[in-house]
Amino acid sequence: MIIVLKSDATQAQIDHIVERITKLGLKPLVSKGVERTIIGVIGPEDILRVTPLEVFPGVENVMPVLTPYKLAARDFKTEGTTIKLGGNLVIGARKVIVMAGPCAIENLDNLYEIAKAVKKAGATVLRGGAFKPRTSPYSFQGLGEEGLKYLSQVGKELGLATVTEVMDTRDIALVERYADILQIGARNMQNFNLLKEVGLTKKPILLKRGLSSTIKDLLMSAEYVLSGGNLNLMLCERGIRTFEDSTRNTLDISAVPVIKQLSHLPVIIDPSHAAGKWNLVSPLAKAGVAAGCDGLIIEVHSHPEEALSDGAQSLLPEKFSELMQELRILAKAVGREL
């Protein structure tokens, strides 16, 4: 259920409605937009049907949300969500945000070298994995807290926001201590306990689409995070599993406009994991921007032949710089900026 407030609704009126909803045993989530404040109500709707909230001062309209994903739906919030990361960095606005860095954090010197290169090229968020989910238990699993410390140190020194994956509920407090954005990887998209826990944090969440998940599945997973109270959520299309074997995964470029129609959440494209090959990253990144994505997350490594993870899909810094120059032209052509 959505309660739409009048444009002149006062804070006292909002507080009164929230208090009333809470006393009914329901959970209110307040979303303040540019023109309207909306209160999403989570819980059995039959309770609200016998409670005439329309008569409360400040209420303009009360309506049900017909989709199973209530808070992620465009009905809940007509304008797109924007996520502020401090300073002038905003995800979901006109500027397309680029996150770049190595797949895995290997050592401090290497991370610093890559971070300097991606910042010079125009990236504003440094990515790097400290905990690595690998298909084989014998592959490099990441540096753990040591890697998080490197990520935080380099990000602060260079003025870059940071994003890294959290894989376990037991690691959430540790990861949010060091990183600005918590990533939920494709393999954990339906790890509902993990989603519930990150929904209780205040840090922005980057939720990746599962390998074989529909867009509806992704939005339902998003609902777990949002229903916990964390509205700073962005969705990531990183390629899905199909019968095609020319690429690592198949980038569902149509996911960008489809999600934009269904949801208010920002959409990020991950061309690196979709392609699995460095020479396909550039055209897929361009396709993402042309389709209207709000950001890109790209793997960059100064020595990909020596990378401990995903070297084959990592761009060299000079290739990344070339891509950024081309993306600036493309972004301008579609009414965005980089």
C-alpha positions as semicolon CSV with decimal commas, in nm:
position;residue;x (nm);y (nm);z (nm)
1;M;0,000;0,000;0,000
2;I;0,119;0,350;-0,086
3;I;0,011;0,667;0,092
4;V;0,067;0,975;-0,122
5;L;0,086;1,296;0,081
6;K;-0,012;1,642;-0,029
7;S;0,264;1,873;-0,145
8;D;0,212;2,095;0,160
9;A;0,204;1,811;0,415
10;T;0,388;1,910;0,732
11;Q;0,643;1,701;0,919
12;A;0,402;1,679;1,212
13;Q;0,136;1,528;0,985
14;I;0,388;1,281;0,843
15;D;0,497;1,179;1,193
16;H;0,135;1,130;1,298
17;I;0,062;0,900;1,004
18;V;0,381;0,701;1,064
19;E;0,290;0,662;1,432
20;R;-0,060;0,542;1,343
21;I;0,070;0,288;1,092
22;T;0,322;0,156;1,342
23;K;0,052;0,111;1,607
24;L;-0,140;-0,104;1,359
25;G;0,155;-0,343;1,352
26;L;0,264;-0,237;1,004
27;K;0,599;-0,104;0,884
28;P;0,610;0,245;0,725
29;L;0,890;0,356;0,492
30;V;0,901;0,726;0,411
31;S;1,034;0,838;0,073
32;K;1,069;1,212;0,017
33;G;1,066;1,305;-0,351
34;V;1,106;1,637;-0,527
35;E;0,735;1,718;-0,527
36;R;0,572;1,462;-0,300
37;T;0,639;1,256;0,009
38;I;0,525;0,895;-0,015
39;I;0,484;0,644;0,266
40;G;0,513;0,279;0,170
41;V;0,336;0,044;0,407
42;I;0,457;-0,313;0,449
43;G;0,224;-0,570;0,597
44;P;-0,124;-0,721;0,547
45;E;-0,323;-0,478;0,335
46;D;-0,656;-0,593;0,484
47;I;-0,566;-0,399;0,800
48;L;-0,543;-0,077;0,601
49;R;-0,866;-0,144;0,416
50;V;-1,061;-0,100;0,739
51;T;-0,853;0,198;0,850
52;P;-0,955;0,516;0,661
53;L;-0,613;0,675;0,622
54;E;-0,754;0,905;0,354
55;V;-0,912;1,118;0,627
56;F;-0,580;1,191;0,798
57;P;-0,452;1,549;0,755
58;G;-0,191;1,571;0,480
59;V;-0,302;1,259;0,290
60;E;-0,387;1,304;-0,075
61;N;-0,438;0,946;-0,189
62;V;-0,406;0,587;-0,071
63;M;-0,357;0,314;-0,329
64;P;-0,246;-0,049;-0,346
65;V;0,066;-0,162;-0,532
66;L;-0,032;-0,448;-0,760
67;T;0,317;-0,579;-0,832
68;P;0,470;-0,830;-0,587
69;Y;0,772;-0,599;-0,548
70;K;0,615;-0,306;-0,364
71;L;0,901;-0,076;-0,269
72;A;1,107;-0,138;-0,582
73;A;0,815;-0,053;-0,809
74;R;0,790;0,267;-1,007
75;D;0,445;0,308;-0,847
76;F;0,612;0,360;-0,511
77;K;0,838;0,633;-0,643
78;T;0,774;0,794;-0,979
79;E;1,106;0,977;-1,003
80;G;1,430;0,780;-1,018
81;T;1,620;0,714;-0,698
82;T;1,949;0,898;-0,655
83;I;2,222;0,777;-0,421
84;K;2,467;1,027;-0,273
85;L;2,816;0,908;-0,186
86;G;2,954;1,229;-0,044
87;G;3,087;1,533;-0,221
88;N;2,936;1,573;-0,567
89;L;2,915;1,200;-0,642
90;V;2,555;1,100;-0,713
91;I;2,440;0,773;-0,869
92;G;2,118;0,788;-1,068
93;A;2,150;1,148;-1,186
94;R;2,259;1,285;-1,527
95;K;2,621;1,181;-1,482
96;V;2,703;0,818;-1,565
97;I;2,919;0,688;-1,281
98;V;3,212;0,460;-1,365
99;M;3,346;0,210;-1,113
100;A;3,677;0,052;-1,210
101;G;3,961;-0,151;-1,069
102;P;4,091;-0,506;-1,039
103;C;3,869;-0,807;-0,994
104;A;4,066;-0,906;-0,684
105;I;4,285;-0,696;-0,456
106;E;4,627;-0,864;-0,477
107;N;4,861;-0,624;-0,298
108;L;4,881;-0,256;-0,204
109;D;5,124;-0,142;-0,473
110;N;4,929;-0,302;-0,756
111;L;4,599;-0,161;-0,632
112;Y;4,747;0,188;-0,599
113;E;4,891;0,173;-0,950
114;I;4,557;0,070;-1,100
115;A;4,359;0,320;-0,891
116;K;4,574;0,612;-1,006
117;A;4,522;0,510;-1,368
118;V;4,143;0,472;-1,349
119;K;4,104;0,800;-1,162
120;K;4,311;0,982;-1,421
121;A;4,086;0,837;-1,690
122;G;3,772;0,961;-1,511
123;A;3,649;0,681;-1,285
124;T;3,505;0,801;-0,953
125;V;3,462;0,467;-0,772
126;L;3,736;0,211;-0,709
127;R;3,628;-0,152;-0,725
128;G;3,821;-0,446;-0,588
129;G;3,737;-0,780;-0,433
130;A;3,865;-0,868;-0,086
131;F;3,645;-1,177;-0,056
132;K;3,625;-1,367;-0,384
133;P;3,353;-1,621;-0,466
134;R;3,527;-1,871;-0,693
135;T;3,394;-2,172;-0,877
136;S;3,692;-2,378;-0,763
137;P;3,780;-2,399;-0,392
138;Y;4,146;-2,407;-0,497
139;S;4,139;-2,067;-0,669
140;F;4,251;-1,744;-0,501
141;Q;3,983;-1,649;-0,246
142;G;4,096;-1,294;-0,170
143;L;4,296;-1,120;0,104
144;G;4,002;-1,065;0,339
145;E;4,040;-0,780;0,588
146;E;4,390;-0,701;0,465
147;G;4,244;-0,636;0,120
148;L;3,970;-0,418;0,267
149;K;4,233;-0,207;0,443
150;Y;4,421;-0,160;0,115
151;L;4,098;-0,062;-0,063
152;S;4,005;0,192;0,204
153;Q;4,357;0,336;0,220
154;V;4,392;0,383;-0,155
155;G;4,038;0,516;-0,195
156;K;4,085;0,780;0,074
157;E;4,428;0,884;-0,051
158;L;4,307;0,930;-0,409
159;G;3,961;1,063;-0,330
160;L;3,775;0,766;-0,477
161;A;3,464;0,603;-0,334
162;T;3,499;0,224;-0,298
163;V;3,288;-0,082;-0,373
164;T;3,357;-0,443;-0,276
165;E;3,161;-0,763;-0,235
166;V;3,024;-0,898;0,090
167;M;2,952;-1,270;0,080
168;D;2,851;-1,364;0,432
169;T;2,625;-1,214;0,699
170;R;2,915;-1,252;0,943
171;D;3,129;-1,015;0,733
172;I;2,883;-0,728;0,687
173;A;3,004;-0,519;0,981
174;L;3,364;-0,571;0,873
175;V;3,308;-0,477;0,508
176;E;3,096;-0,171;0,582
177;R;3,371;-0,046;0,814
178;Y;3,601;-0,007;0,512
179;A;3,389;0,022;0,195
180;D;3,147;0,290;0,072
181;I;2,929;0,052;-0,133
182;L;2,851;-0,311;-0,047
183;Q;2,816;-0,540;-0,346
184;I;2,595;-0,849;-0,343
185;G;2,729;-1,081;-0,612
186;A;2,529;-1,275;-0,868
187;R;2,567;-1,602;-0,678
188;N;2,417;-1,441;-0,367
189;M;2,128;-1,259;-0,532
190;Q;1,883;-1,496;-0,364
191;N;2,073;-1,536;-0,039
192;F;1,778;-1,391;0,147
193;N;1,940;-1,384;0,491
194;L;2,226;-1,179;0,347
195;L;1,979;-0,946;0,172
196;K;1,785;-0,892;0,493
197;E;2,101;-0,806;0,685
198;V;2,236;-0,553;0,433
199;G;1,887;-0,402;0,431
200;L;1,953;-0,300;0,790
201;T;2,272;-0,113;0,704
202;K;2,294;0,248;0,588
203;K;2,555;0,187;0,321
204;P;2,453;0,187;-0,049
205;I;2,405;-0,162;-0,194
206;L;2,497;-0,284;-0,543
207;L;2,282;-0,591;-0,615
208;K;2,390;-0,803;-0,910
209;R;2,145;-1,007;-1,114
210;G;2,178;-1,383;-1,073
211;L;2,318;-1,597;-1,352
212;S;1,981;-1,753;-1,435
213;S;1,744;-1,501;-1,280
214;T;1,462;-1,308;-1,442
215;I;1,420;-0,934;-1,397
216;K;1,124;-1,008;-1,168
217;D;1,353;-1,231;-0,957
218;L;1,601;-0,944;-0,932
219;L;1,332;-0,698;-0,825
220;M;1,198;-0,939;-0,564
221;S;1,549;-0,972;-0,421
222;A;1,573;-0,593;-0,420
223;E;1,255;-0,590;-0,214
224;Y;1,431;-0,776;0,068
225;V;1,689;-0,498;0,094
226;L;1,437;-0,216;0,064
227;S;1,195;-0,367;0,315
228;G;1,474;-0,362;0,572
229;G;1,479;0,016;0,546
230;N;1,781;0,064;0,318
231;L;1,658;0,257;0,015
232;N;2,011;0,324;-0,117
233;L;2,003;0,038;-0,362
234;M;2,121;0,003;-0,720
235;L;2,074;-0,295;-0,952
236;C;2,342;-0,445;-1,175
237;E;2,298;-0,634;-1,501
238;R;2,611;-0,851;-1,539
239;G;2,503;-1,103;-1,800
240;I;2,289;-1,414;-1,769
241;R;2,345;-1,777;-1,860
242;T;2,209;-1,876;-2,202
243;F;2,290;-2,144;-2,461
244;E;2,542;-1,906;-2,624
245;D;2,903;-2,001;-2,553
246;S;3,088;-1,728;-2,747
247;T;3,092;-1,514;-2,435
248;R;3,117;-1,589;-2,065
249;N;2,756;-1,475;-2,017
250;T;2,498;-1,298;-2,232
251;L;2,454;-0,929;-2,151
252;D;2,079;-0,859;-2,137
253;I;2,093;-0,503;-2,262
254;S;1,712;-0,487;-2,266
255;A;1,724;-0,516;-1,885
256;V;1,818;-0,147;-1,865
257;P;1,500;0,001;-2,020
258;V;1,281;-0,274;-1,877
259;I;1,400;-0,211;-1,519
260;K;1,373;0,164;-1,575
261;Q;1,006;0,118;-1,667
262;L;0,929;-0,114;-1,377
263;S;1,144;0,039;-1,103
264;H;1,286;0,367;-0,975
265;L;1,622;0,212;-0,881
266;P;1,948;0,305;-1,062
267;V;2,082;0,047;-1,308
268;I;2,451;-0,041;-1,344
269;I;2,603;-0,244;-1,629
270;D;2,893;-0,486;-1,579
271;P;3,035;-0,551;-1,926
272;S;3,341;-0,734;-1,791
273;H;3,159;-1,030;-1,638
274;A;2,913;-1,040;-1,926
275;A;3,184;-1,063;-2,190
276;G;3,457;-1,260;-2,019
277;K;3,688;-1,119;-2,287
278;W;3,862;-0,782;-2,267
279;N;3,805;-0,696;-2,635
280;L;3,426;-0,714;-2,590
281;V;3,412;-0,488;-2,285
282;S;3,422;-0,162;-2,480
283;P;3,128;-0,227;-2,718
284;L;2,914;-0,366;-2,435
285;A;2,991;-0,067;-2,214
286;K;2,888;0,166;-2,495
287;A;2,568;-0,030;-2,547
288;G;2,489;0,008;-2,176
289;V;2,529;0,385;-2,186
290;A;2,325;0,409;-2,506
291;A;2,049;0,204;-2,341
292;G;2,034;0,445;-2,046
293;C;2,232;0,285;-1,765
294;D;2,331;0,500;-1,468
295;G;2,676;0,353;-1,425
296;L;2,935;0,099;-1,535
297;I;3,154;-0,134;-1,331
298;I;3,464;-0,236;-1,527
299;E;3,761;-0,453;-1,443
300;V;4,102;-0,295;-1,505
301;H;4,444;-0,447;-1,438
302;S;4,791;-0,317;-1,518
303;H;4,925;-0,671;-1,570
304;P;4,624;-0,887;-1,664
305;E;4,845;-1,180;-1,765
306;E;4,954;-1,201;-1,400
307;A;4,613;-1,133;-1,244
308;L;4,500;-1,379;-0,980
309;S;4,138;-1,348;-1,096
310;D;3,966;-1,269;-1,430
311;G;4,270;-1,139;-1,614
312;A;4,118;-1,233;-1,951
313;Q;3,834;-0,982;-1,911
314;S;4,038;-0,699;-1,758
315;L;4,127;-0,389;-1,959
316;L;4,475;-0,245;-1,956
317;P;4,477;0,110;-1,813
318;E;4,547;0,262;-2,155
319;K;4,254;0,072;-2,308
320;F;4,032;0,188;-2,024
321;S;4,138;0,547;-2,086
322;E;4,050;0,514;-2,456
323;L;3,710;0,373;-2,365
324;M;3,638;0,661;-2,127
325;Q;3,713;0,914;-2,400
326;E;3,474;0,737;-2,637
327;L;3,207;0,708;-2,369
328;R;3,214;1,083;-2,305
329;I;3,115;1,144;-2,667
330;L;2,843;0,878;-2,654
331;A;2,703;0,997;-2,321
332;K;2,666;1,350;-2,456
333;A;2,478;1,216;-2,759
334;V;2,215;1,052;-2,536
335;G;2,175;1,348;-2,301
336;R;2,407;1,226;-2,026
337;E;2,761;1,308;-1,917
338;L;3,058;1,108;-1,795
